[in-house]
Amino acid sequence: MATTRARSVLKNKKLYKVKVDEKLCKGCYFCVKFCPMGVFVRSDIMGDLGYNIAQVKFPEKCTGCKACLLYCPDLAVAIEEQKDGD
């Protein structure tokens, strides 16, 4: 019974497309700090504003909680639910 339920949960898990806008990110890393699933990491990528930006390293871990959207002061993070076939 437990394995049947686990399969059901995995089958119905929603997937999300997560992006960090290189034109807006100032490297505060609030998304790294406050993401409960560890989707983001610090990077060596220089954004358009001259700061090392956050990077989406584990998008498959995203649960769509949107904590990153709440904490990002620059509105540099975007989350979109993936539809079947995306």
C-alpha positions in Angstrom: 0.0 0.0 0.0 2.8 2.4 0.9 4.5 1.9 -2.5 1.3 2.5 -4.3 0.8 5.8 -2.5 4.4 6.8 -3.2 4.0 6.1 -6.9 0.8 8.2 -6.9 2.6 11.2 -5.2 5.5 11.0 -7.7 3.2 10.7 -10.6 1.1 13.7 -9.6 4.1 15.9 -8.6 4.0 19.2 -10.4 7.1 20.5 -12.1 8.1 24.1 -12.2 10.3 26.2 -14.5 12.4 28.5 -12.3 14.5 31.3 -13.7 16.8 34.1 -12.3 16.8 37.2 -14.5 20.4 38.2 -15.0 19.3 41.8 -15.8 17.7 42.2 -12.3 19.6 40.0 -9.9 22.0 41.9 -7.6 23.4 38.8 -5.8 21.8 39.2 -2.4 21.3 35.4 -2.4 18.0 35.7 -0.4 16.6 33.0 -2.7 19.6 30.7 -1.8 19.0 31.4 1.9 15.3 31.1 2.1 14.4 28.4 -0.4 13.4 25.4 1.7 14.2 23.0 -1.1 17.7 24.2 -2.0 16.9 25.0 -5.6 19.3 28.0 -5.8 23.1 28.2 -5.4 25.6 31.1 -5.4 27.4 31.3 -8.8 30.4 32.9 -10.5 28.2 34.2 -13.3 28.3 38.0 -13.5 24.9 39.5 -14.1 24.2 42.6 -16.2 24.4 44.9 -13.1 28.0 43.6 -12.3 27.1 41.3 -9.4 27.6 37.6 -9.1 24.1 36.3 -9.4 22.1 33.3 -8.0 21.8 30.3 -10.2 19.0 27.7 -10.4 20.9 24.5 -9.8 18.2 22.0 -8.9 14.9 23.0 -10.6 13.5 19.5 -10.1 13.4 20.2 -6.4 11.0 23.2 -6.7 7.6 22.6 -5.0 6.2 26.0 -6.1 6.1 27.4 -2.6 7.2 30.8 -4.0 9.3 31.7 -0.9 12.0 33.0 -3.4 9.4 35.4 -4.9 8.5 36.7 -1.5 12.1 37.4 -0.4 13.7 38.6 -3.7 13.9 42.4 -3.3 14.6 42.9 -7.0 11.8 40.7 -8.5 14.5 38.7 -10.3 13.0 35.3 -9.8 10.3 33.8 -11.9 8.4 30.5 -11.4 6.1 28.9 -13.9 4.2 25.7 -13.6 5.2 23.4 -16.4 2.4 21.9 -18.5 2.5 18.3 -19.8 4.9 18.2 -22.7 7.0 21.3 -21.6 
